[in-house]
Amino acid sequence: MSRPGSTHDVTIDKPEVGIPVGCDIHPWMRAYVSVFDHPYFAVTGSDGSATLKPLPPGTYDVAVWHETLGTLVQPVTVQPNGTSPVRFAFKPAG
């Protein structure tokens, strides 16, 4: 926002991943907002790992998103009272 204290309210009424938000003064300052219709999402830590809230047993498609490299999806089966590690590896662009 270019004026101190100014605000801009936006309502997002459906799930969407990677909505870009930028600064109108500093072009290198940007962020991405994602909206989900479920509580099962996470942001990676500095080591690249993330942990989802406990999921009910079942088979799911787990997706990861990167602002430049896109989306990767893998199926995972969650057992009762268990963990189900999933490993993703983006290929460098080019």
SVG drawing of the C-alpha trace seen along z (x, -y; Angstrom):
<svg xmlns="http://www.w3.org/2000/svg" viewBox="-18 -8 36 56">
<polyline fill="none" stroke="black" stroke-width="0.4" points="0.0,0.0 1.5,-3.3 -0.1,-5.4 0.7,-4.5 -2.3,-3.0 -4.2,-2.4 -5.9,1.0 -7.5,2.9 -10.0,5.7 -10.5,8.6 -12.9,11.5 -12.0,14.8 -15.1,17.0 -13.6,20.2 -10.4,22.3 -7.4,21.0 -3.7,21.6 -0.9,19.1 -2.7,15.7 0.1,13.2 0.2,10.1 2.8,7.5 4.0,4.2 3.3,1.2 6.5,-0.5 9.0,2.3 8.6,4.8 10.7,7.4 8.4,7.6 5.7,10.2 3.8,13.0 1.3,15.6 -2.0,16.3 -3.7,19.7 -7.3,20.4 -8.5,23.9 -11.8,25.5 -10.2,27.9 -7.8,27.7 -5.1,29.9 -2.4,27.6 1.1,26.5 3.9,24.1 7.4,25.6 10.0,24.8 13.5,23.6 14.6,27.2 11.8,27.7 9.7,30.1 6.1,29.7 3.6,31.6 -0.1,31.9 -2.7,32.1 -3.7,35.7 -5.8,37.0 -8.5,39.7 -7.4,43.1 -7.7,43.3 -6.1,42.6 -5.4,39.0 -3.7,36.9 -1.1,34.7 0.0,31.7 2.8,29.2 3.1,25.9 6.1,23.7 5.7,20.2 8.0,20.9 8.2,24.7 4.4,25.4 2.5,28.2 3.5,31.8 0.9,34.4 1.4,37.8 -1.1,40.3 -0.6,41.4 -2.4,43.9 -2.8,43.0 -3.1,45.9 -4.9,45.5 -2.6,44.0 0.3,43.9 2.5,41.6 2.8,41.6 5.9,39.7 5.8,38.3 8.8,37.0 8.7,34.5 11.5,33.3 11.0,30.5 13.2,30.6 15.1,27.4 13.5,25.3 15.3,25.4"/>
</svg>
